[in-house]
């Protein structure tokens, strides 16, 4: 597992036994990020998805284009791919029984729905006396997503087999980062992605024997990388969405063209940065450069990223351990300023996009029970916590200001 990020030497034809991977999810992240990196590393990739059209096209064509959102709109062809239906449990299990790697990009809330299929594949490996290591990596926007997936998978494996599975199967946690907006191509398999990406894996959980993946970073301590990404990129991104939504913008790029809102977003990222520097002993000048890099990524003129995509599912994004509330509470606990984070949280409570089920639920809950109840129930911040009232104050200010704007 050394030199994971260096260019692989030799041609595909010189490697008679190519590694293969099973990837759950044929969405934009799966095709434009994980699938792309794996196939560039000489893996054959089988996508597992519910989408019948994508299954048919992937099986038929065995390739698809990825466009890089840079000035020249570079095109990369992803080859040696196929797909099977998530409903075909036996076929999925057979694939897992004979693979080197399983990855996911389905959304952390969907991990329980694929756990039984992964468990069946693992049990087939045991029955076949397969002692080759299997690494299962959940590439989701969440802390310890692979550990969560392991818990769900083990619920479908008899307890007396857990120890044996532990010897041959590992669930390394990972941090992934690439902006892939909603898009519409004539080709249903085509996908456009930003040039930047980061895929970091916890080295300590590796069993060895995994064929190398080009572009992956292996680290001994993953928590700092995950929190740096989650509380900088994801926090800043949804902050841009919620503040932009209140101000009537439709894309993140429009928000980032507004100097006033750009400054608001940067202040939030500086607050999370102060917390991350304190908690993980990060290099302060390097982290400030990282923040500037993220802001530049948000401004990418070659992308059109809709606010309603970035802000969607506000109940999840405003939950206790996610990108806004957790860094605000951690900042408070460390005696650091979180005033801009509380402002972003308040803006999130006013994200009432009617086509978003969670936004509708949130709006109805506030209307029925009041904002205090919602902050307590959905955000997990009790009335007694000092940040609770600060969020309420900001919410009331925003509500009054933007209600008057709408009525004008």
Buried (B, 14 or more C-beta within 10 A) or exposed (E): BEEBEEEBEEEEEEEEEEBBBBBBBBBBBBBBBBBBBBBBBBBBBBBBBEBEEBBEBBBEEBBBBBBBBEEEEEEBEBBBBBBBBBEBEEBBBBBBBBBBBBBBBBBBEBBBBBBBBBBBBBBBBBEEEBEEBBBBBBBBBBBBBBBBBBBBBBEBBEEEBEEEBEEBBBBBBBBBBBBBBEBEEEEBBBBBBBBBBBBBBBBEBBBEEBBBBBBBBBBEEBBBBBBBBBBBBBBBBBBBBBBBBBBEBEBBBBBBEBEEBBEBBBBBBBBBBBBBBBBBEBEEEEBBEBBEEBBEBBBBEBBBBBBBBBBBBBBBBBBEEBBBBBBBBBBBEEEBBBBBBBBBBBBBBBBBBEEBEBBEBBBEBBEEEEBBEBBBEBBBBEEEBEBBBBBBEBBEEBBEEBEEEEEE
